[in-house]
Amino acid sequence: MSFREKSAWISVISMAGIYGYYFWSVLRAGPHLGSFHFAGLLATLIALIVVQIVLTIAVAVASPRDARAPRDEREKLIELRATRVAYAGLATSVAMACFFGARDPPIVFNTNSLLLLLVTAELLRSGCQIIQYRRGA
Amino acid sequence: MALDVGIIRNEIRRLRFEHGEMTQQQLADKIELTRQTVNAIEQGKYSPSLEAAFRIAAVFGKPLESVFRYEQD
C-alpha cells in the first residue's frame, strides 16, 4: 500500500470517527445545543488535526522513502478524479439545499447541516481515492 | 470512422527480467514514478503519459514500440 493510499485511509477513518462522534453529539443534544456548539466544533477540529498529524507521522516514519517522494502522474490523476467526483457531490447537495431553502415555507439550513455537506464531500473524495488505488487505476 | 477502443500492452516485465532482474522499485526510481505505478503500468491497469513511456523505453535502451504496443479488440 502506497503512502498516498495510507493517507487517504487516515483521512477517511479519522473524519468518519471524529465527525461521526460530533454529529452524534449534536443530534443527541437536540434543541438544547447551546454552548456545546462552538466548543464542540472547536474540539472536533483540534482532535481531527492532531489525530491526522500523529497518524501521518507514524506512517511516514514506517516508510520514509515513500513519504518523501513527490506525487507521481498516476497519483495526481487519482486525486484529480476524486476531487471532481467530490465537487459534483458537493455542488449537487448545495443546489438541492438552495432549492429547498427557496420553498415556501423555506427550510433553513444551519451551520451543522452545511458542515455535514462539506464532511460528506471530503469523505467522498478520500473514498474515491481509495477505490482507485485499490483498483490500481 | 472512429477506431475501436483498444488496449496498450507492454513488455516491461520481460525487459526488467532481461536487465539483470531489475525490480519494480529500481525501475520506479529511475523514471521517478512510484513502485505501485510501475506495477499498475505492467498489469495494464494504467496507461502512462507519453513522457513516462519514453523514459521507460530509455531505461531499457529500446524504441518506444518495442516496449509498448497498441492492440485493438
Backbone of each chain as ProteinMPNN parsed JSONL, in Angstrom:
{"seq_chain_A": "MSFREKSAWISVISMAGIYGYYFWSVLRAGPHLGSFHFAGLLATLIALIVVQIVLTIAVAVASPRDARAPRDEREKLIELRATRVAYAGLATSVAMACFFGARDPPIVFNTNSLLLLLVTAELLRSGCQIIQYRRGA", "coords_chain_A": {"N_chain_A": [[0.852, -1.195, 0.0], [0.602, 2.16, -0.928], [2.078, 5.289, 0.267], [0.376, 7.462, -0.21], [-2.098, 6.201, -0.434], [-2.383, 5.194, 2.124], [-2.543, 7.628, 3.454], [-5.001, 8.515, 2.516], [-6.676, 6.618, 3.679], [-6.239, 7.251, 6.366], [-7.414, 9.775, 6.425], [-10.124, 9.169, 5.82], [-10.849, 7.408, 7.943], [-10.271, 8.92, 10.279], [-11.887, 11.217, 9.895], [-14.449, 10.07, 9.648], [-14.722, 8.867, 12.148], [-14.264, 10.974, 14.087], [-15.806, 13.242, 13.219], [-18.148, 11.816, 13.046], [-18.688, 11.232, 15.739], [-19.026, 13.856, 16.625], [-21.332, 14.751, 15.164], [-23.166, 12.91, 16.098], [-23.255, 13.669, 18.775], [-24.362, 16.214, 18.481], [-26.875, 15.598, 17.447], [-27.874, 14.2, 19.616], [-27.934, 16.183, 21.541], [-29.899, 17.781, 20.549], [-32.417, 20.307, 20.515], [-31.253, 21.618, 22.605], [-28.69, 22.513, 22.209], [-26.995, 24.767, 22.641], [-24.216, 26.143, 24.381], [-22.542, 24.105, 23.761], [-22.163, 23.917, 21.093], [-20.169, 25.703, 19.788], [-17.842, 25.126, 21.31], [-17.753, 22.354, 21.057], [-17.442, 22.032, 18.307], [-14.979, 23.28, 17.931], [-13.307, 21.638, 19.495], [-13.599, 19.302, 18.057], [-12.397, 19.932, 15.587], [-9.754, 20.418, 16.421], [-9.111, 17.907, 17.491], [-9.29, 16.382, 15.168], [-7.227, 17.438, 13.564], [-4.976, 16.875, 15.19], [-5.071, 14.041, 15.403], [-4.818, 13.318, 12.688], [-2.3, 14.376, 12.062], [-0.617, 12.95, 13.837], [-1.055, 10.26, 13.032], [-0.238, 10.406, 10.349], [2.454, 11.079, 10.625], [3.325, 8.756, 11.901], [2.936, 6.852, 9.876], [4.656, 7.908, 7.962], [7.118, 7.631, 9.234], [7.313, 4.896, 9.276], [7.594, 4.312, 6.58], [9.687, 6.08, 5.243], [10.849, 6.715, 2.79], [8.829, 6.515, 0.807], [7.19, 8.519, 1.787], [8.667, 10.832, 1.414], [8.848, 11.036, -1.302], [7.715, 12.852, -4.168], [4.328, 13.335, -5.426], [3.446, 11.173, -8.063], [2.575, 10.99, -11.622], [0.326, 9.29, -11.865], [-0.741, 9.277, -9.289], [-1.414, 11.969, -9.028], [-3.403, 12.094, -10.981], [-5.319, 10.393, -9.902], [-6.024, 11.857, -7.629], [-7.119, 14.125, -8.835], [-9.34, 13.038, -10.2], [-10.832, 12.093, -8.021], [-11.34, 14.495, -6.689], [-12.947, 15.754, -8.564], [-15.243, 14.122, -8.53], [-16.043, 14.533, -5.855], [-16.53, 17.274, -5.903], [-18.689, 17.38, -7.667], [-20.588, 16.053, -6.128], [-20.752, 17.785, -3.919], [-21.593, 20.184, -5.158], [-24.07, 19.383, -6.173], [-25.46, 18.796, -3.797], [-25.465, 21.3, -2.538], [-26.921, 22.765, -4.399], [-29.379, 21.472, -4.135], [-29.919, 22.151, -1.495], [-30.254, 24.891, -1.788], [-32.526, 24.887, -3.407], [-34.51, 23.701, -1.711], [-34.326, 25.516, 0.31], [-35.482, 27.697, -0.824], [-38.125, 27.254, -0.894], [-41.605, 27.657, 0.022], [-43.097, 27.282, 3.011], [-39.691, 28.262, 3.727], [-36.935, 25.947, 4.057], [-34.694, 26.086, 6.596], [-31.25, 25.921, 6.684], [-28.856, 25.022, 9.003], [-25.614, 25.743, 10.544], [-24.459, 23.245, 11.141], [-25.672, 21.559, 9.296], [-24.601, 22.457, 6.904], [-21.934, 21.937, 7.423], [-22.029, 19.185, 7.513], [-22.509, 18.579, 4.825], [-20.1, 19.395, 3.719], [-18.25, 17.702, 5.025], [-19.174, 15.252, 4.123], [-18.578, 15.488, 1.406], [-15.795, 15.555, 1.532], [-15.288, 13.019, 2.583], [-16.21, 11.533, 0.472], [-14.341, 12.236, -1.453], [-11.888, 11.212, -0.417], [-12.661, 8.556, -0.236], [-13.098, 7.9, -2.926], [-10.488, 8.102, -3.84], [-9.279, 5.954, -2.474], [-10.666, 3.772, -3.586], [-9.778, 3.922, -6.25], [-7.011, 3.563, -5.898], [-7.075, 0.936, -4.889], [-8.052, -0.421, -7.088], [-5.997, -0.091, -8.767], [-5.916, 1.721, -10.759]], "CA_chain_A": [[0.0, 0.0, 0.0], [1.446, 3.351, -1.039], [1.925, 6.313, 1.31], [-0.814, 8.269, -0.51], [-3.296, 5.43, -0.108], [-2.482, 5.191, 3.592], [-3.025, 8.963, 3.848], [-6.447, 8.566, 2.229], [-7.316, 5.816, 4.732], [-6.185, 8.057, 7.599], [-8.403, 10.831, 6.264], [-11.476, 8.592, 5.925], [-11.103, 6.849, 9.284], [-10.293, 9.986, 11.29], [-13.06, 12.072, 9.692], [-15.668, 9.311, 9.966], [-14.779, 8.664, 13.595], [-14.341, 12.212, 14.88], [-17.018, 13.974, 12.839], [-19.275, 10.955, 13.406], [-18.963, 11.466, 17.163], [-19.531, 15.231, 16.749], [-22.715, 14.846, 14.692], [-23.983, 12.116, 17.024], [-23.441, 14.52, 19.957], [-25.274, 17.292, 18.101], [-28.219, 15.013, 17.366], [-28.291, 13.829, 20.975], [-28.227, 17.422, 22.279], [-31.164, 18.282, 20.029], [-32.596, 21.767, 20.56], [-30.519, 22.18, 23.747], [-27.285, 22.519, 21.78], [-26.428, 25.845, 23.452], [-22.799, 26.476, 24.342], [-21.778, 22.957, 23.261], [-21.96, 24.045, 19.658], [-18.86, 26.257, 19.419], [-16.777, 24.361, 21.99], [-17.726, 21.017, 20.463], [-16.885, 22.136, 16.955], [-13.551, 23.595, 18.089], [-12.647, 20.414, 19.985], [-13.618, 18.343, 16.943], [-11.378, 20.337, 14.607], [-8.43, 20.197, 17.024], [-8.91, 16.452, 17.56], [-9.071, 15.884, 13.805], [-5.881, 17.856, 13.142], [-3.98, 16.137, 15.985], [-5.101, 12.623, 15.016], [-4.285, 13.159, 11.324], [-0.851, 14.632, 12.094], [0.061, 11.833, 14.526], [-1.102, 9.058, 12.186], [0.573, 10.636, 9.142], [3.862, 10.98, 11.039], [3.589, 7.336, 12.158], [3.043, 6.178, 8.57], [5.866, 8.423, 7.304], [8.281, 7.033, 9.915], [7.366, 3.489, 8.862], [8.078, 4.243, 5.185], [10.145, 7.451, 4.967], [11.161, 6.89, 1.364], [7.549, 6.804, 0.127], [6.645, 9.791, 2.287], [9.455, 11.944, 0.839], [8.689, 11.091, -2.766], [6.582, 13.673, -4.625], [3.254, 12.615, -6.122], [3.746, 10.947, -9.482], [1.461, 11.355, -12.516], [-0.87, 8.482, -11.573], [-1.307, 9.75, -8.021], [-2.066, 13.259, -9.308], [-4.633, 11.814, -11.733], [-6.279, 9.834, -8.936], [-6.504, 12.977, -6.8], [-7.986, 14.98, -9.66], [-10.617, 12.339, -10.424], [-11.567, 12.067, -6.747], [-11.805, 15.862, -6.423], [-14.052, 16.01, -9.496], [-16.433, 13.428, -8.002], [-16.451, 15.205, -4.62], [-17.095, 18.574, -6.272], [-20.024, 17.132, -8.224], [-21.458, 15.733, -4.985], [-20.945, 18.999, -3.12], [-22.387, 21.131, -5.941], [-25.447, 18.873, -6.218], [-26.111, 18.936, -2.483], [-25.686, 22.737, -2.294], [-28.035, 23.167, -5.269], [-30.603, 20.961, -3.51], [-30.147, 22.969, -0.297], [-30.791, 26.174, -2.269], [-33.895, 24.626, -3.875], [-35.403, 23.516, -0.569], [-34.296, 26.761, 1.086], [-36.283, 28.716, -1.509], [-39.542, 26.866, -0.857], [-42.449, 28.445, 0.935], [-42.122, 27.983, 3.847], [-38.329, 27.807, 3.438], [-36.237, 25.085, 5.02], [-33.475, 26.801, 6.981], [-30.131, 25.017, 6.962], [-27.957, 25.632, 9.992], [-24.178, 25.525, 10.343], [-24.144, 21.817, 11.169], [-26.111, 20.954, 8.028], [-23.594, 22.807, 5.887], [-20.71, 21.193, 7.766], [-22.261, 17.791, 7.117], [-22.316, 18.508, 3.369], [-18.658, 19.511, 3.465], [-17.598, 16.471, 5.503], [-19.569, 14.174, 3.198], [-17.804, 15.674, 0.17], [-14.405, 15.157, 1.828], [-15.285, 11.55, 2.698], [-16.372, 11.046, -0.9], [-13.057, 12.444, -2.144], [-10.915, 10.227, 0.074], [-13.174, 7.236, -0.592], [-12.814, 7.696, -4.359], [-9.04, 7.854, -3.967], [-9.0, 4.586, -2.012], [-11.192, 2.837, -4.593], [-8.876, 3.93, -7.417], [-5.746, 2.917, -5.504], [-7.326, -0.495, -4.771], [-8.224, -0.965, -8.446], [-4.732, 0.05, -9.48], [-6.107, 2.631, -11.908]], "C_chain_A": [[0.886, 1.242, 0.0], [1.149, 4.348, 0.086], [0.656, 7.134, 1.068], [-2.104, 7.521, -0.183], [-3.487, 5.368, 1.408], [-3.005, 6.537, 4.095], [-4.531, 9.08, 3.63], [-7.223, 7.768, 3.279], [-7.357, 6.585, 6.051], [-7.269, 9.127, 7.565], [-9.819, 10.286, 6.478], [-11.772, 8.155, 7.356], [-11.212, 7.956, 10.333], [-11.534, 10.87, 11.127], [-14.345, 11.34, 10.063], [-15.818, 9.172, 11.475], [-15.049, 9.954, 14.355], [-15.581, 13.035, 14.52], [-18.264, 13.153, 13.154], [-19.678, 11.181, 14.851], [-19.563, 12.862, 17.358], [-21.01, 15.312, 16.346], [-23.664, 14.026, 15.578], [-24.273, 12.936, 18.282], [-24.433, 15.636, 19.678], [-26.712, 16.77, 18.054], [-28.762, 14.705, 18.751], [-28.69, 15.072, 21.765], [-29.545, 18.039, 21.811], [-31.265, 19.796, 20.105], [-31.803, 22.419, 21.691], [-29.02, 22.252, 23.448], [-26.479, 23.56, 22.552], [-24.945, 26.044, 23.266], [-21.944, 25.322, 23.821], [-21.36, 23.181, 21.806], [-20.553, 24.512, 19.303], [-17.727, 25.424, 20.02], [-16.63, 22.975, 21.361], [-17.093, 21.027, 19.088], [-15.375, 22.402, 17.02], [-12.765, 22.352, 18.527], [-12.558, 19.375, 18.871], [-12.514, 18.661, 15.932], [-9.972, 20.085, 15.141], [-8.123, 18.7, 17.072], [-8.581, 15.884, 16.181], [-7.648, 16.207, 13.336], [-4.819, 17.03, 13.868], [-3.912, 14.674, 15.528], [-4.483, 12.432, 13.627], [-2.773, 13.394, 11.299], [-0.11, 13.449, 12.704], [0.091, 10.593, 13.632], [-0.242, 9.211, 10.934], [2.064, 10.537, 9.479], [4.231, 9.508, 11.266], [3.785, 6.575, 10.847], [4.327, 6.617, 7.858], [7.13, 7.833, 7.923], [8.451, 5.575, 9.468], [7.887, 3.342, 7.431], [8.532, 5.633, 4.739], [10.415, 7.725, 3.494], [9.91, 7.26, 0.566], [7.03, 8.178, 0.509], [7.364, 10.991, 1.655], [9.205, 12.126, -0.651], [7.516, 11.983, -3.155], [5.536, 12.811, -5.325], [3.662, 12.387, -7.579], [2.467, 11.178, -10.304], [0.187, 10.577, -12.225], [-1.537, 8.947, -10.288], [-2.008, 11.103, -8.199], [-3.393, 13.046, -10.033], [-5.716, 11.275, -10.8], [-6.868, 10.951, -8.071], [-7.467, 13.868, -7.588], [-9.35, 14.341, -9.895], [-11.464, 12.368, -9.156], [-12.127, 13.448, -6.421], [-12.986, 16.214, -7.322], [-15.346, 15.368, -8.989], [-16.953, 14.151, -6.764], [-17.091, 16.56, -4.935], [-18.512, 18.406, -6.831], [-21.011, 16.846, -7.1], [-21.785, 16.974, -4.17], [-21.85, 19.988, -3.861], [-23.845, 20.693, -5.991], [-26.155, 19.097, -4.891], [-26.37, 20.403, -2.147], [-26.857, 23.238, -3.143], [-29.358, 22.7, -4.675], [-30.951, 21.774, -2.262], [-30.76, 24.318, -0.695], [-32.254, 26.007, -2.697], [-34.866, 24.523, -2.697], [-35.449, 24.768, 0.316], [-35.18, 27.831, 0.479], [-37.771, 28.381, -1.492], [-40.316, 27.753, 0.125], [-43.312, 27.477, 1.751], [-40.721, 27.428, 3.604], [-37.798, 26.85, 4.512], [-34.914, 25.779, 5.334], [-32.398, 25.789, 7.341], [-29.179, 25.708, 7.939], [-26.508, 25.248, 9.707], [-23.84, 24.033, 10.269], [-24.574, 21.105, 9.885], [-25.083, 21.225, 6.931], [-22.288, 22.066, 6.134], [-20.832, 19.731, 7.34], [-22.056, 17.615, 5.607], [-20.827, 18.511, 3.028], [-17.908, 18.243, 3.863], [-17.918, 15.308, 4.568], [-18.767, 14.26, 1.899], [-16.353, 15.235, 0.383], [-14.289, 13.635, 1.945], [-15.394, 10.917, 1.314], [-15.044, 11.135, -1.659], [-12.029, 11.39, -1.719], [-11.351, 8.812, -0.292], [-12.897, 6.904, -2.053], [-11.326, 7.413, -4.587], [-8.718, 6.417, -3.587], [-9.459, 3.564, -3.049], [-10.247, 2.758, -5.792], [-7.53, 3.293, -7.088], [-5.911, 1.408, -5.44], [-7.43, -1.146, -6.15], [-6.93, -0.869, -9.252], [-4.783, 1.055, -10.6], [-5.147, 3.8, -11.876]], "O_chain_A": [[1.8, 1.367, 0.815], [0.122, 4.266, 0.76], [-0.06, 7.468, 2.013], [-3.077, 8.113, 0.282], [-4.606, 5.477, 1.91], [-3.8, 6.594, 5.032], [-5.245, 9.665, 4.445], [-8.294, 8.187, 3.718], [-8.363, 6.578, 6.76], [-7.958, 9.356, 8.559], [-10.612, 10.866, 7.22], [-12.818, 8.491, 7.913], [-12.117, 7.946, 11.168], [-12.164, 11.234, 12.12], [-15.225, 11.907, 10.711], [-16.912, 9.339, 12.015], [-15.964, 10.015, 15.176], [-16.318, 13.472, 15.403], [-19.311, 13.708, 13.487], [-20.863, 11.307, 15.16], [-20.489, 13.041, 18.149], [-21.833, 15.863, 17.076], [-24.818, 14.403, 15.78], [-25.389, 12.91, 18.8], [-25.253, 15.97, 20.533], [-27.639, 17.411, 18.551], [-29.942, 14.915, 19.034], [-29.638, 15.047, 22.55], [-30.223, 18.73, 22.572], [-30.302, 20.498, 19.793], [-31.69, 23.644, 21.736], [-28.191, 22.071, 24.34], [-25.398, 23.259, 23.059], [-24.457, 26.109, 22.137], [-20.777, 25.512, 23.479], [-20.324, 22.686, 21.362], [-19.823, 23.812, 18.601], [-16.775, 25.062, 19.329], [-15.517, 22.489, 21.16], [-16.307, 20.144, 18.745], [-14.598, 21.823, 16.261], [-11.696, 22.059, 17.992], [-11.564, 18.658, 18.757], [-11.792, 17.771, 15.483], [-9.102, 19.6, 14.417], [-7.017, 18.275, 16.737], [-7.713, 15.023, 16.041], [-6.957, 15.352, 12.783], [-3.875, 16.542, 13.246], [-2.828, 14.139, 15.296], [-3.714, 11.495, 13.413], [-2.047, 12.692, 10.595], [0.899, 12.994, 12.164], [1.131, 9.951, 13.489], [0.408, 8.257, 10.504], [2.842, 9.977, 8.708], [5.311, 9.066, 10.874], [4.694, 5.754, 10.728], [5.004, 5.803, 7.229], [8.102, 7.567, 7.217], [9.569, 5.085, 9.305], [8.548, 2.354, 7.11], [7.849, 6.29, 3.953], [10.228, 8.845, 3.018], [9.925, 8.189, -0.241], [6.499, 8.911, -0.325], [6.753, 12.028, 1.396], [9.335, 13.226, -1.189], [6.445, 11.896, -2.556], [5.826, 11.697, -5.761], [4.161, 13.295, -8.243], [1.418, 11.516, -9.755], [-0.912, 11.125, -12.322], [-2.764, 9.005, -10.21], [-3.056, 11.353, -7.603], [-4.383, 13.721, -9.747], [-6.882, 11.657, -10.901], [-8.072, 10.977, -7.818], [-8.494, 14.304, -7.069], [-10.383, 15.004, -9.803], [-12.665, 12.635, -9.208], [-13.251, 13.566, -5.936], [-13.918, 16.893, -6.891], [-16.408, 15.99, -9.014], [-18.158, 14.361, -6.628], [-18.077, 16.945, -4.308], [-19.415, 19.181, -6.513], [-22.139, 17.338, -7.118], [-22.931, 17.195, -3.779], [-22.762, 20.563, -3.268], [-24.752, 21.517, -5.867], [-27.305, 19.533, -4.857], [-27.389, 20.721, -1.534], [-27.679, 24.028, -2.679], [-30.347, 23.433, -4.702], [-32.121, 22.054, -1.999], [-31.666, 24.82, -0.029], [-33.104, 26.848, -2.404], [-35.912, 25.173, -2.685], [-36.45, 25.048, 0.975], [-35.59, 28.767, 1.166], [-38.586, 29.14, -2.017], [-39.741, 28.482, 0.933], [-44.223, 26.885, 1.172], [-40.575, 26.243, 3.305], [-38.156, 26.931, 5.687], [-34.109, 26.027, 4.436], [-32.6, 24.917, 8.187], [-28.756, 26.843, 7.715], [-26.217, 24.524, 8.755], [-23.035, 23.612, 9.439], [-23.918, 20.162, 9.443], [-24.744, 20.344, 6.142], [-21.62, 21.625, 5.199], [-19.871, 19.122, 6.872], [-21.491, 16.613, 5.169], [-20.358, 17.752, 2.18], [-17.039, 17.768, 3.131], [-17.054, 14.487, 4.259], [-18.332, 13.244, 1.359], [-15.756, 14.612, -0.496], [-13.322, 13.038, 1.472], [-14.758, 9.903, 1.024], [-14.677, 10.227, -2.405], [-11.385, 10.761, -2.559], [-10.519, 7.967, -0.62], [-12.514, 5.782, -2.385], [-10.961, 6.587, -5.423], [-7.971, 5.737, -4.292], [-8.741, 2.612, -3.356], [-9.95, 1.672, -6.29], [-6.97, 2.565, -7.908], [-5.027, 0.665, -5.868], [-6.965, -2.267, -6.36], [-6.797, -1.501, -10.3], [-3.801, 1.232, -11.322], [-5.179, 4.65, -12.766]]}, "seq_chain_B": "MALDVGIIRNEIRRLRFEHGEMTQQQLADKIELTRQTVNAIEQGKYSPSLEAAFRIAAVFGKPLESVFRYEQD", "coords_chain_B": {"N_chain_B": [[-14.498, 7.376, -39.794], [-14.656, 6.097, -36.53], [-12.023, 4.607, -34.608], [-12.001, 1.342, -33.104], [-12.033, 0.928, -29.546], [-9.017, 0.151, -27.996], [-6.338, -1.628, -26.356], [-3.445, -0.914, -24.41], [-0.599, -2.721, -24.44], [2.342, -4.058, -22.838], [5.907, -4.717, -22.564], [7.295, -4.64, -20.255], [7.732, -6.222, -17.96], [9.137, -8.472, -18.972], [11.366, -7.166, -20.028], [12.487, -6.073, -17.744], [13.31, -8.394, -16.485], [15.224, -9.251, -18.297], [17.102, -7.328, -17.96], [19.012, -7.786, -15.845], [17.278, -8.761, -13.904], [15.856, -6.577, -12.885], [14.22, -4.808, -10.308], [10.81, -3.733, -9.648], [10.859, -1.484, -8.045], [13.429, -0.477, -8.491], [13.239, 0.236, -11.186], [11.207, 2.113, -10.962], [12.478, 4.098, -9.446], [14.34, 5.012, -11.293], [12.789, 6.258, -13.229], [11.334, 8.072, -11.897], [8.766, 7.473, -10.813], [6.238, 5.952, -8.717], [6.599, 2.711, -7.107], [4.192, 1.377, -7.071], [2.876, 2.542, -9.213], [4.432, 1.713, -11.373], [3.887, -1.001, -11.192], [1.126, -0.951, -11.764], [1.211, -0.058, -14.408], [2.59, -2.174, -15.643], [0.713, -4.213, -15.35], [-1.217, -3.357, -17.017], [-3.198, -1.739, -16.058], [-2.982, 0.93, -15.861], [-2.354, 3.499, -18.115], [0.597, 4.96, -19.049], [1.799, 8.402, -19.212], [2.92, 9.976, -22.258], [5.476, 10.993, -21.927], [6.405, 9.556, -19.666], [6.34, 7.001, -20.743], [8.322, 7.202, -22.725], [10.518, 7.587, -21.054], [10.633, 5.136, -19.736], [11.182, 3.417, -21.881], [13.681, 4.421, -22.552], [15.228, 3.688, -20.358], [15.525, 0.961, -20.796], [16.846, 1.055, -23.131], [15.543, 0.832, -25.574], [13.449, 1.302, -28.514], [10.307, 3.072, -28.375], [8.172, 1.558, -29.424], [8.993, -1.009, -29.037], [8.577, -1.505, -26.456], [6.0, -0.735, -25.749], [2.802, -1.543, -27.114], [-0.046, -1.056, -29.17], [-3.092, -2.606, -29.076], [-5.969, -3.482, -30.827], [-9.333, -4.347, -29.888]], "CA_chain_B": [[-14.997, 6.31, -38.915], [-13.851, 6.017, -35.311], [-11.368, 3.329, -34.347], [-12.46, 0.647, -31.9], [-11.178, 1.14, -28.377], [-8.078, -0.949, -27.821], [-5.639, -1.696, -25.077], [-1.997, -0.776, -24.536], [0.136, -3.811, -23.773], [3.759, -3.696, -22.704], [6.895, -5.782, -22.356], [8.153, -4.166, -19.164], [8.109, -7.333, -17.079], [10.194, -9.25, -19.649], [12.558, -6.324, -20.143], [13.103, -5.989, -16.407], [13.98, -9.677, -16.26], [16.412, -9.305, -19.163], [18.071, -6.326, -17.489], [19.527, -8.157, -14.528], [16.15, -8.939, -12.979], [15.586, -5.283, -12.254], [12.962, -4.813, -9.55], [9.888, -2.625, -9.963], [11.3, -0.308, -7.294], [14.607, 0.077, -9.188], [12.74, 0.914, -12.386], [10.451, 3.29, -10.496], [13.445, 5.135, -9.043], [14.994, 5.564, -12.494], [11.866, 7.071, -14.042], [10.651, 8.98, -10.955], [7.388, 7.089, -10.529], [6.213, 5.067, -7.55], [6.596, 1.281, -7.44], [2.796, 0.997, -7.322], [2.522, 2.987, -10.566], [5.1, 0.779, -12.298], [3.11, -2.242, -11.135], [-0.142, -0.713, -12.478], [1.536, 0.001, -15.845], [2.919, -3.548, -16.058], [-0.514, -5.023, -15.393], [-2.14, -2.774, -17.996], [-4.3, -1.036, -15.377], [-2.762, 2.37, -16.021], [-1.565, 3.861, -19.302], [1.449, 6.088, -18.653], [1.88, 9.542, -20.134], [3.908, 9.769, -23.321], [6.791, 11.289, -21.343], [6.799, 8.425, -18.816], [6.582, 5.87, -21.643], [9.647, 7.409, -23.319], [11.538, 7.379, -20.02], [10.73, 3.685, -19.516], [11.886, 2.858, -23.04], [15.083, 4.859, -22.484], [15.901, 2.873, -19.331], [15.868, -0.332, -21.385], [17.578, 1.293, -24.38], [14.713, 0.31, -26.676], [12.469, 2.266, -29.038], [9.01, 3.015, -27.685], [7.293, 0.497, -29.939], [9.463, -2.315, -28.55], [8.138, -1.633, -25.063], [4.534, -0.618, -25.72], [2.102, -1.728, -28.387], [-1.484, -0.813, -29.077], [-3.865, -3.701, -29.677], [-7.413, -3.236, -30.885], [-10.138, -5.522, -29.504]], "C_chain_B": [[-14.062, 6.189, -37.703], [-13.237, 4.627, -35.153], [-11.978, 2.683, -33.125], [-11.49, 0.922, -30.766], [-10.289, -0.082, -28.19], [-7.434, -0.932, -26.453], [-4.135, -1.562, -25.322], [-1.331, -1.895, -23.743], [1.611, -3.417, -23.718], [4.623, -4.903, -22.384], [7.79, -5.459, -21.16], [8.639, -5.32, -18.282], [9.257, -8.15, -17.673], [11.49, -8.445, -19.71], [13.259, -6.157, -18.799], [13.909, -7.244, -16.121], [15.282, -9.746, -17.061], [17.494, -8.299, -18.75], [18.452, -6.616, -16.032], [18.457, -8.299, -13.476], [15.923, -7.667, -12.156], [14.246, -5.334, -11.508], [12.083, -3.645, -10.004], [10.342, -1.345, -9.257], [12.498, 0.351, -7.977], [14.185, 0.832, -10.443], [12.013, 2.207, -11.993], [11.397, 4.433, -10.12], [14.08, 5.812, -10.254], [14.079, 6.524, -13.266], [11.017, 8.01, -13.185], [9.144, 8.753, -10.904], [7.419, 6.229, -9.276], [6.208, 3.604, -8.006], [5.177, 0.834, -7.792], [2.361, 1.402, -8.742], [3.181, 2.084, -11.615], [4.324, -0.53, -12.36], [1.797, -2.099, -11.924], [0.095, -0.663, -13.992], [1.787, -1.414, -16.368], [1.668, -4.39, -16.245], [-1.552, -4.472, -16.367], [-3.304, -2.045, -17.356], [-4.178, 0.474, -15.523], [-1.899, 2.606, -17.253], [-0.727, 5.083, -18.97], [1.354, 7.227, -19.653], [2.948, 9.232, -21.184], [5.328, 9.98, -22.78], [7.292, 10.113, -20.504], [7.12, 7.203, -19.678], [7.952, 5.985, -22.303], [10.759, 7.172, -22.291], [11.743, 5.889, -19.749], [11.519, 3.038, -20.646], [13.373, 3.207, -22.993], [15.874, 4.052, -21.46], [16.366, 1.552, -19.928], [16.642, -0.178, -22.704], [16.844, 0.774, -25.595], [13.857, 1.436, -27.252], [11.109, 2.035, -28.376], [8.164, 1.82, -28.114], [7.764, -0.916, -29.559], [8.989, -2.566, -27.119], [6.608, -1.626, -24.973], [3.961, -0.915, -27.101], [0.594, -1.579, -28.146], [-2.215, -1.926, -29.783], [-5.339, -3.357, -29.652], [-8.156, -4.512, -30.542], [-10.646, -6.257, -30.735]], "O_chain_B": [[-12.839, 6.179, -37.844], [-13.841, 3.616, -35.51], [-12.424, 3.374, -32.209], [-10.294, 1.123, -30.981], [-10.766, -1.216, -28.224], [-7.928, -0.3, -25.519], [-3.621, -2.046, -26.331], [-1.489, -1.992, -22.526], [2.061, -2.549, -24.464], [4.132, -5.961, -21.989], [8.914, -5.953, -21.07], [9.81, -5.38, -17.908], [10.221, -8.479, -16.983], [12.575, -8.977, -19.473], [14.488, -6.107, -18.735], [15.021, -7.189, -15.596], [16.303, -10.231, -16.574], [18.652, -8.417, -19.149], [18.24, -5.802, -15.133], [18.68, -8.002, -12.303], [15.818, -7.691, -10.929], [13.258, -5.849, -12.033], [12.547, -2.706, -10.652], [10.223, -0.251, -9.81], [12.585, 1.577, -8.043], [14.693, 1.915, -10.734], [12.191, 3.252, -12.619], [11.139, 5.593, -10.441], [14.327, 7.018, -10.25], [14.549, 7.482, -13.879], [10.099, 8.659, -13.683], [8.354, 9.696, -10.945], [8.488, 5.822, -8.821], [5.858, 3.302, -9.146], [4.98, 0.018, -8.692], [1.582, 0.699, -9.386], [2.561, 1.736, -12.619], [4.126, -1.099, -13.433], [1.406, -3.006, -12.658], [-0.72, -1.165, -14.766], [1.258, -1.801, -17.41], [1.574, -5.184, -17.181], [-2.631, -5.044, -16.527], [-4.296, -1.756, -18.025], [-5.148, 1.207, -15.334], [-0.845, 1.99, -17.414], [-1.274, 6.137, -18.644], [0.896, 7.052, -20.782], [3.771, 8.334, -21.005], [6.255, 9.247, -23.127], [8.453, 9.716, -20.61], [8.054, 6.458, -19.383], [8.667, 4.991, -22.43], [11.811, 6.624, -22.62], [12.87, 5.431, -19.558], [12.407, 2.22, -20.41], [14.22, 2.388, -23.351], [17.052, 3.763, -21.668], [17.456, 1.072, -19.618], [17.04, -1.17, -23.314], [17.472, 0.321, -26.552], [13.571, 2.413, -26.561], [10.813, 0.944, -27.888], [7.528, 1.159, -27.292], [7.033, -1.891, -29.734], [9.002, -3.699, -26.638], [6.009, -2.401, -24.227], [4.562, -0.581, -28.122], [0.06, -1.922, -27.091], [-1.986, -2.167, -30.968], [-5.894, -2.991, -28.616], [-7.7, -5.614, -30.847], [-11.339, -7.266, -30.609]]}, "name": "protein", "num_of_chains": 2, "seq": "MSFREKSAWISVISMAGIYGYYFWSVLRAGPHLGSFHFAGLLATLIALIVVQIVLTIAVAVASPRDARAPRDEREKLIELRATRVAYAGLATSVAMACFFGARDPPIVFNTNSLLLLLVTAELLRSGCQIIQYRRGAMALDVGIIRNEIRRLRFEHGEMTQQQLADKIELTRQTVNAIEQGKYSPSLEAAFRIAAVFGKPLESVFRYEQD"}
